[in-house]
Every structure is written in structure tokens, then in C-alpha cells.
Amino acid sequence: MDHGAAVPGAPAAPELFTWEFATDPYPAYAWLREHSPVHRTTLPSGVEAWLVTRYADARQALADARLSKNPAHHAGSAHAKGRTGIPGERKAELMTHLLNIDPPDHTRLRRLVAKAFTPRRVAEFAPRVQELTDRLIDNFIEEGKADLIHDFAFPLPIYAICDLLGVPPEDQDDFRDWAGMMIRHGGGPRGGVARSVKKMRNYLAELIHRKRENPGDDLISGLIRTSDHGEHLTENEAAAMAFILLFAGFETTVNLIGNGTYALLRNPVERERLQRSLAAGDTDLLATGLEELLRYDGPVELATWRYATEPVTLGGQEIAAGDPVLVVLAAADRDPERFRDADTLNLARSDNQHLGYGHGIHYCLGAPLARLEGQTALATLLKRLPDLRLAADPADLRWRGGLIMRGLRTLPVEFAPGSPAAQGDALSTL
């Protein structure tokens, strides 16, 4: 699949995008950083793109205005253009969101969304995230075993983002089903994802109408208020923004919790260090530790699509106008030129300007919420399930196939059965 220009005399390029690669892509990324740091490849979809793997080049690319987010700049055929981006978003009229646009539209929309998605709103949401976390653990703690993806990492961000957006409790299971379809089919046929995207789009259009008539103190109502106060946010833009906040804020957090827990289970010394810190009432290691987990095996493997609007030179490689560019965050964040002992998990790492949430004007708007959910989930798991252990051979675990995200399909664990923290309602009432 690969035909990038490697360093003369280098060993053969590793095969990319296989199931073996998905399990552990880091050796292949190390090869690319050393021998072909800006590497042209044919993706499983058949689209040709450049992979950027070194930290310095990645940071440059993420902030380079000549690399557009707008798919209209892709020089490929209409067929190829249909294989980039989120499946179904074009037909569902959900293209006008922050991941697909450039300034000045990006500047305007980000400013409008930021007014509704404030740090104060996220901070006020912390008790609800803790409540959701405890209730989910309550549902399986007496069993002494669980699949932490299905039973915990998957439902937590779905219910959290639904609450934040203002999706009524009686509709949240539908969102969970649609989100599950996106994850299950993320690396396979795009049709299943596209159907879920269309259902979500229709629901969001209806919800926006309902919120306009009966607004609340939620994110969608905030977007509507912003729009109604004289600034320009069309209904399609509002629906697209709600969609991308759900789509981007959901699967990334599933993977952050899953990958982070798995990394701690595979690194018992660091895990015990964090448990001791939490037991002593110190949260400093939790804060630096979450950033290190994002760097070490983060939830987003490749940044979303970019397209050169003119010839661009990256890492000594000229990229033609119209070529797609994918910044490999997972490779950049393991670059030994930037991070000492880059392949080692060090929860106390202080110099950690990782790219897990991007860089530049497209830096993740939902990073504060993801950090809140990640810290709450990991701290609560380690406190309430102190003897948490992996219940499967790591070689038997499977990672979801897909281009952008990196996450486990399942994470079976065992622990000493405990008691619910408080008698709460069943999960269906969350």
C-alpha cells in the first residue's frame, strides 16, 4: 500500500493498517519517523494521503493555514471525496461544523459555540459526571467482573454529553444505539454509520425546534440563544455543531477511559503510584497522569483530514495542492526527539506538550470536558476497585479498526466484589 519516498538504504516499510498494526502501531510509526517521516500511502479506503509522523512536523502541520479542513480542497475524484470525513455527514447536511471549515467561518462558529460551551458550564457539570460514574460502577461492582468498555467507558460519555446537550432522558438510549453503531462500524462498511448519522441528524433538527419553543440551561439552548441574539448560526449549523460535539466528544472519551485503564493495568508500578497518591488525597499525579495517558496511547490516532490548498513542504517533502494530509498524533507523541523515554509511561511527566487534543485554531474545544470525565472515571475506578486486574490475555484483545480513532473493542476485568456506593436507580433511568 505504501509508496512514499523513504531514506535510501532503509529497510522495507512496515505494512500499515492491518489488524496486527492496529494492535500495536508504535513500531511501524517509529520506522516511519526515522525513515519516511512524511509518507505517502494508500489508505484502506483507496484514498491516497500523506502521513506526518514527527512531532515538529506534526505541530507545524496542525497550525498551517495552507492545510485546509474544507473537503472542497481535496483534488481527488468525487468517489474519493466521498471516502473522507465522517460517513453520512454530507448527505445529512452536517458538513458545517468545526472539523470541516476554515476561517473566517471557523472563527465565527467557534466563537459562538464557545459562548455556550464555557469552562463554567463544564465545572458545574462535575457532580453529574461523578454521579454517572458511581452509578455505572454500582451496576457491576457486585459481580466481581465487567467489560469496562461496554459497561463503563461507553455509556459514561454518552449519558454525559446527552445531559450537557439537553437530550431528554427518555431519548438517551436512542443516542446510545446510534453511537454504538458508529463505533461498531467505524472500521467497516460506511453505510451503517451513515444511517445512524442520518437518524441523529433528524432527531437533532426536531430537538432544536423543541428547544427554541422551550429553552433550558443546556448546550443546545445556549446555541439557539446565541443564534437568536443577532449572530448568524443557521439551523444546519446548529445541528452540525450539536452533532460534532456528540460525535467528537463521545468516542474520544470512550477510548481515553479504555486505553488509559488498559495502560495502567499493563504498567502496575505506575498504577500503584497513582493509587497511593489518590489515597493520600493528592490529585496532582492524577492531573499529570491523565496527560501522560493521552500522550502514551491516546484516543485519537490520526488528526482529522486536512487538504493542501497550495504546494506545502513538510519535513523536506513537497506536498502537492489538493493532496490529503493526515497528522499521526500517536506517532508524534512518541517522538524521542521531543519526549525523553517516549515509549515509557511516566505519570509524573511534567514537560508534556502532547498533541492529543490537537494544536492551533482546531485545538479540541471539548478538552476540558474530556479531562473532567477521564480524571473522574480513572480515579473512581482505582478507588472503588483497588484490585482491578485484566481478565484476558493482552494478545487476545482486539482493537477497533478505523482510521482516526484508537480504542479497544472490549476490556474484560476482574476484581473483588463490592457493594454499591449508594442504592440508585437502574441504568435505564440514567
C-alpha positions as CSV (number, residue, x, y, z in Angstrom):
1,M,0.0,0.0,0.0
2,D,2.9,2.3,0.6
3,H,4.9,4.3,-1.9
4,G,6.3,7.2,0.0
5,A,9.9,8.1,-0.6
6,A,11.9,6.5,2.2
7,V,15.5,7.2,3.2
8,P,17.8,5.4,0.6
9,G,19.1,2.1,2.0
10,A,16.4,1.9,4.7
11,P,14.8,-1.5,5.4
12,A,11.4,-2.2,3.8
13,A,8.5,-0.2,5.0
14,P,6.2,-2.0,7.5
15,E,2.7,-2.9,6.4
16,L,0.2,-0.4,7.7
17,F,-3.5,-0.7,8.6
18,T,-3.6,-4.4,9.2
19,W,-5.1,-6.0,12.3
20,E,-1.6,-6.6,13.6
21,F,-0.8,-3.0,13.0
22,A,-4.0,-1.9,14.9
23,T,-2.9,-3.9,17.9
24,D,0.4,-2.1,18.2
25,P,1.1,0.6,15.6
26,Y,4.0,2.1,17.5
27,P,6.9,0.1,16.0
28,A,5.6,1.0,12.5
29,Y,5.4,4.6,13.5
30,A,8.9,4.5,14.8
31,W,10.1,3.2,11.4
32,L,8.2,6.0,9.6
33,R,9.6,8.7,11.9
34,E,13.2,7.5,11.2
35,H,13.0,6.5,7.5
36,S,10.0,8.3,5.9
37,P,8.6,10.9,8.3
38,V,6.2,12.4,5.7
39,H,5.0,9.3,4.0
40,R,2.6,8.9,1.1
41,T,0.4,5.9,1.4
42,T,-2.8,4.3,0.0
43,L,-5.4,4.0,2.8
44,P,-7.7,1.0,3.2
45,S,-10.4,3.1,1.5
46,G,-8.3,3.5,-1.6
47,V,-7.7,7.2,-0.9
48,E,-4.0,8.3,-1.2
49,A,-2.8,10.6,1.6
50,W,0.3,11.8,3.3
51,L,1.1,10.7,6.9
52,V,3.0,13.1,9.1
53,T,4.8,11.3,11.9
54,R,7.4,13.5,13.6
55,Y,6.4,15.9,16.4
56,A,7.9,19.1,14.9
57,D,6.4,18.4,11.5
58,A,3.0,17.4,13.1
59,R,2.9,20.6,15.2
60,Q,3.7,22.7,12.1
61,A,1.0,20.9,10.0
62,L,-1.7,21.3,12.7
63,A,-1.2,25.1,12.7
64,D,-0.5,25.6,9.0
65,A,-3.3,27.7,7.3
66,R,-2.3,26.2,3.9
67,L,-3.6,22.9,5.1
68,S,-7.4,23.4,4.9
69,K,-10.1,21.5,6.8
70,N,-12.6,22.0,4.0
71,P,-13.0,18.8,1.9
72,A,-13.7,21.0,-1.2
73,H,-9.9,21.4,-1.5
74,H,-9.4,17.7,-2.0
75,A,-8.1,17.2,-5.5
76,G,-9.4,13.6,-5.7
77,S,-12.4,12.4,-7.6
78,A,-15.9,12.7,-6.3
79,H,-15.7,9.0,-5.3
80,A,-12.5,9.6,-3.3
81,K,-14.0,12.7,-1.7
82,G,-16.9,10.6,-0.5
83,R,-14.5,8.4,1.4
84,T,-13.1,11.1,3.6
85,G,-14.6,12.6,6.6
86,I,-17.4,11.2,8.8
87,P,-19.6,8.8,6.9
88,G,-23.0,10.2,6.0
89,E,-22.3,13.8,7.2
90,R,-22.5,15.2,3.6
91,K,-25.9,13.7,2.8
92,A,-27.3,14.5,6.2
93,E,-26.3,18.2,5.7
94,L,-23.9,18.1,8.7
95,M,-20.8,19.4,7.0
96,T,-20.8,22.9,8.5
97,H,-19.0,22.0,11.8
98,L,-15.7,23.0,13.2
99,L,-13.8,19.9,11.8
100,N,-14.7,20.8,8.2
101,I,-14.3,24.6,7.9
102,D,-11.6,27.3,7.8
103,P,-11.5,30.9,8.9
104,P,-13.4,33.2,8.8
105,D,-16.4,30.7,9.1
106,H,-14.4,28.6,11.6
107,T,-13.6,31.7,13.7
108,R,-17.3,32.7,13.8
109,L,-18.7,29.3,14.6
110,R,-16.0,28.5,17.3
111,R,-16.7,31.8,19.0
112,L,-20.5,31.1,19.0
113,V,-20.0,27.6,20.4
114,A,-17.5,28.8,23.0
115,K,-20.2,31.1,24.3
116,A,-22.4,28.1,25.1
117,F,-19.7,25.7,26.0
118,T,-18.0,27.6,28.8
119,P,-15.4,26.4,31.4
120,R,-18.0,27.4,34.0
121,R,-20.6,25.0,32.4
122,V,-18.0,22.2,32.4
123,A,-17.0,22.9,36.0
124,E,-20.7,22.9,37.2
125,F,-21.1,19.6,35.4
126,A,-18.5,17.8,37.6
127,P,-21.0,16.5,40.2
128,R,-23.2,14.9,37.5
129,V,-20.2,13.2,35.9
130,Q,-19.3,11.8,39.4
131,E,-22.9,10.6,39.9
132,L,-22.9,8.9,36.5
133,T,-19.6,7.3,37.2
134,D,-20.6,5.9,40.5
135,R,-24.0,4.6,39.2
136,L,-22.3,2.7,36.3
137,I,-19.9,1.1,38.7
138,D,-22.7,0.2,41.1
139,N,-24.3,-1.8,38.3
140,F,-21.4,-4.3,38.1
141,I,-19.5,-4.0,41.3
142,E,-21.3,-6.9,43.0
143,E,-20.5,-9.2,40.0
144,G,-16.7,-9.1,40.5
145,K,-16.2,-8.8,36.8
146,A,-17.1,-6.5,33.9
147,D,-16.3,-5.4,30.4
148,L,-15.1,-1.9,31.1
149,I,-15.8,-0.8,27.5
150,H,-19.4,-1.9,27.3
151,D,-20.3,-1.4,30.9
152,F,-18.4,1.8,31.7
153,A,-16.3,3.6,29.2
154,F,-19.0,3.5,26.5
155,P,-22.1,4.6,28.5
156,L,-20.4,7.3,30.6
157,P,-19.7,9.9,27.9
158,I,-22.9,9.2,26.0
159,Y,-25.1,10.0,29.0
160,A,-22.8,12.9,30.0
161,I,-22.8,14.6,26.6
162,C,-26.6,13.9,26.2
163,D,-27.2,15.7,29.6
164,L,-24.9,18.6,28.5
165,L,-26.6,19.0,25.1
166,G,-30.1,18.8,26.7
167,V,-31.3,15.4,25.3
168,P,-34.2,14.3,27.4
169,P,-33.6,11.1,29.5
170,E,-36.2,9.2,27.6
171,D,-34.4,9.7,24.3
172,Q,-30.8,9.0,25.5
173,D,-31.0,5.2,24.8
174,D,-31.6,6.1,21.1
175,F,-28.4,8.1,21.2
176,R,-26.6,5.2,22.8
177,D,-27.8,2.9,20.0
178,W,-26.7,5.3,17.2
179,A,-23.3,5.9,18.9
180,G,-22.9,2.2,19.2
181,M,-23.5,1.8,15.5
182,M,-20.8,4.4,14.8
183,I,-18.2,2.5,16.9
184,R,-19.1,-1.0,15.7
185,H,-18.9,0.0,12.1
186,G,-16.1,2.6,12.4
187,G,-13.6,0.4,10.5
188,G,-16.0,-1.4,8.2
189,P,-18.8,-0.5,5.8
190,R,-19.7,3.2,5.9
191,G,-23.4,2.5,5.3
192,G,-24.2,1.5,8.9
193,V,-22.5,4.7,10.2
194,A,-24.3,6.8,7.6
195,R,-27.7,5.5,8.6
196,S,-27.0,6.3,12.3
197,V,-25.8,9.8,11.3
198,K,-29.0,10.4,9.3
199,K,-31.2,9.3,12.3
200,M,-29.2,11.5,14.6
201,R,-29.5,14.5,12.2
202,N,-33.3,14.1,12.0
203,Y,-33.5,13.9,15.8
204,L,-31.3,16.9,16.3
205,A,-33.4,19.0,13.9
206,E,-36.5,18.1,15.9
207,L,-34.8,18.8,19.2
208,I,-33.6,22.2,18.1
209,H,-37.3,23.1,17.2
210,R,-38.4,21.9,20.7
211,K,-35.6,23.8,22.5
212,R,-36.4,27.0,20.6
213,E,-40.0,26.8,21.9
214,N,-39.0,25.7,25.4
215,P,-35.3,26.5,26.1
216,G,-33.4,25.2,29.1
217,D,-30.0,25.6,30.7
218,D,-28.3,23.2,28.3
219,L,-25.8,23.5,25.4
220,I,-28.3,23.3,22.5
221,S,-30.5,26.0,24.2
222,G,-27.3,28.0,24.5
223,L,-26.5,27.7,20.8
224,I,-30.1,28.8,20.0
225,R,-29.9,31.8,22.3
226,T,-26.6,32.8,20.7
227,S,-28.2,32.5,17.2
228,D,-31.3,34.4,18.2
229,H,-29.3,37.3,19.7
230,G,-28.3,38.6,16.3
231,E,-25.4,36.5,15.4
232,H,-25.5,34.1,12.4
233,L,-26.0,30.5,13.3
234,T,-28.2,28.7,10.8
235,E,-30.3,25.7,11.8
236,N,-28.0,23.4,9.8
237,E,-25.0,24.9,11.6
238,A,-26.7,24.4,15.0
239,A,-27.5,20.8,14.1
240,A,-24.0,20.2,12.8
241,M,-22.4,21.7,15.9
242,A,-24.5,19.6,18.2
243,F,-23.7,16.5,16.1
244,I,-19.9,17.1,16.1
245,L,-19.8,17.8,19.9
246,L,-21.6,14.5,20.4
247,F,-19.5,12.6,17.8
248,A,-16.1,14.1,18.7
249,G,-16.8,14.2,22.4
250,F,-18.1,10.7,22.7
251,E,-15.8,8.2,21.1
252,T,-12.7,10.1,22.1
253,T,-13.7,9.8,25.8
254,V,-14.6,6.1,25.4
255,N,-11.1,5.5,24.1
256,L,-9.5,7.8,26.7
257,I,-11.0,5.8,29.6
258,G,-10.4,2.4,27.9
259,N,-6.9,3.0,26.7
260,G,-6.0,4.7,29.9
261,T,-7.2,1.9,32.1
262,Y,-5.5,-0.7,29.9
263,A,-2.2,1.2,30.1
264,L,-2.4,1.4,33.9
265,L,-3.2,-2.3,34.1
266,R,-0.2,-3.1,31.9
267,N,2.1,-0.8,34.0
268,P,1.4,-1.9,37.6
269,V,4.2,0.2,39.2
270,E,2.7,3.4,37.7
271,R,-0.8,2.3,38.6
272,E,0.1,1.7,42.2
273,R,1.9,5.0,42.4
274,L,-1.4,6.7,41.3
275,Q,-3.5,4.7,43.7
276,R,-1.2,5.8,46.6
277,S,-1.4,9.4,45.5
278,L,-5.2,9.3,45.4
279,A,-5.4,7.5,48.7
280,A,-3.4,10.4,50.3
281,G,-5.9,12.9,48.8
282,D,-3.4,14.3,46.3
283,T,-4.7,14.9,42.8
284,D,-1.6,16.3,41.2
285,L,-0.4,12.9,39.9
286,L,-3.9,12.3,38.5
287,A,-3.7,15.6,36.5
288,T,-0.3,14.9,35.1
289,G,-1.1,11.2,34.7
290,L,-4.1,11.9,32.5
291,E,-2.0,14.0,30.2
292,E,0.6,11.2,30.1
293,L,-2.0,8.6,29.2
294,L,-3.2,10.9,26.4
295,R,0.4,11.1,25.1
296,Y,1.3,7.4,25.6
297,D,-1.7,5.8,24.0
298,G,-4.3,8.4,23.2
299,P,-7.8,8.1,21.9
300,V,-7.2,9.9,18.6
301,E,-4.5,8.1,16.5
302,L,-4.7,10.5,13.5
303,A,-5.9,14.0,13.4
304,T,-8.9,14.6,11.1
305,W,-8.4,15.3,7.4
306,R,-6.6,18.3,6.0
307,Y,-6.0,19.3,2.4
308,A,-3.2,21.3,0.9
309,T,-4.5,24.5,-0.8
310,E,-1.1,25.1,-2.4
311,P,2.2,23.2,-2.5
312,V,3.5,22.7,1.0
313,T,6.9,21.4,2.2
314,L,6.8,19.3,5.4
315,G,9.8,17.5,6.7
316,G,11.6,18.1,3.4
317,Q,8.8,16.5,1.4
318,E,6.8,18.6,-1.0
319,I,3.0,18.0,-0.9
320,A,1.0,19.0,-3.9
321,A,-2.0,21.2,-3.8
322,G,-5.2,19.2,-3.3
323,D,-3.4,16.3,-1.5
324,P,-4.9,15.0,1.7
325,V,-2.7,15.1,4.8
326,L,-3.2,13.1,8.0
327,V,-1.2,14.1,11.0
328,V,-0.4,11.0,13.0
329,L,-0.8,12.2,16.6
330,A,0.1,8.7,18.0
331,A,3.5,8.8,16.2
332,A,4.3,12.4,17.1
333,D,3.5,11.9,20.7
334,R,6.1,9.0,20.9
335,D,8.8,11.0,19.1
336,P,12.1,10.6,21.1
337,E,13.3,13.9,19.7
338,R,10.6,15.6,21.7
339,F,9.9,13.3,24.7
340,R,12.5,11.6,26.8
341,D,11.9,7.8,27.1
342,A,9.0,8.3,24.8
343,D,7.9,4.7,24.9
344,T,7.8,4.6,28.7
345,L,4.7,5.5,30.7
346,N,5.6,8.1,33.3
347,L,2.6,9.6,35.1
348,A,4.7,12.4,36.7
349,R,6.0,13.6,33.3
350,S,5.9,17.4,33.6
351,D,7.2,18.5,30.2
352,N,4.3,17.1,28.3
353,Q,3.1,19.3,25.5
354,H,1.4,16.3,23.7
355,L,-0.8,16.8,20.7
356,G,-3.6,14.5,21.9
357,Y,-6.1,17.3,21.6
358,G,-4.5,18.9,18.6
359,H,-2.8,22.3,18.2
360,G,-3.6,25.6,16.7
361,I,-7.0,27.0,15.9
362,H,-8.5,23.5,15.8
363,Y,-7.4,22.6,19.3
364,C,-10.2,20.5,20.8
365,L,-13.0,22.7,22.2
366,G,-14.2,19.8,24.4
367,A,-10.8,19.1,26.0
368,P,-11.9,20.4,29.5
369,L,-15.0,18.1,29.5
370,A,-12.9,15.1,28.3
371,R,-10.3,15.8,31.1
372,L,-13.1,16.0,33.6
373,E,-14.6,12.7,32.5
374,G,-11.2,11.0,32.2
375,Q,-10.0,12.0,35.6
376,T,-13.3,11.2,37.3
377,A,-13.6,7.8,35.7
378,L,-10.0,6.7,36.4
379,A,-9.9,8.0,39.9
380,T,-13.2,6.4,40.8
381,L,-12.3,3.0,39.3
382,L,-9.0,2.9,41.2
383,K,-10.6,3.9,44.5
384,R,-13.6,1.7,44.3
385,L,-11.9,-1.3,42.6
386,P,-8.4,-1.2,44.1
387,D,-7.6,-4.8,43.0
388,L,-8.8,-4.3,39.4
389,R,-7.0,-6.7,37.1
390,L,-7.1,-7.7,33.4
391,A,-9.2,-10.8,32.8
392,A,-7.8,-11.7,29.4
393,D,-4.5,-12.3,27.7
394,P,-3.5,-9.0,26.1
395,A,-2.8,-10.9,22.9
396,D,-6.5,-11.8,22.7
397,L,-7.8,-8.2,23.0
398,R,-8.9,-6.7,19.7
399,W,-8.7,-3.0,18.7
400,R,-11.4,-1.4,16.6
401,G,-10.4,-1.0,13.0
402,G,-10.6,2.6,11.8
403,L,-8.5,5.4,10.6
404,I,-8.9,8.2,13.1
405,M,-9.7,6.7,16.5
406,R,-7.7,4.2,18.5
407,G,-9.7,2.1,21.0
408,L,-10.3,-1.4,22.4
409,R,-13.4,-3.4,21.4
410,T,-13.6,-4.9,24.9
411,L,-11.7,-4.7,28.1
412,P,-12.6,-7.6,30.4
413,V,-11.6,-7.1,34.0
414,E,-12.0,-8.8,37.4
415,F,-12.0,-7.5,41.0
416,A,-13.2,-8.4,44.4
417,P,-17.0,-8.0,44.5
418,G,-18.1,-5.0,46.4
419,S,-21.2,-3.1,47.4
420,P,-22.9,-0.2,45.6
421,A,-21.8,3.1,46.9
422,A,-25.5,4.1,47.2
423,Q,-28.7,2.5,46.1
424,G,-29.5,4.2,42.9
425,D,-31.9,3.7,40.1
426,A,-31.2,1.2,37.3
427,L,-29.1,2.3,34.4
428,S,-32.1,2.7,32.2
429,T,-33.1,5.6,34.4
430,L,-29.9,7.5,33.9
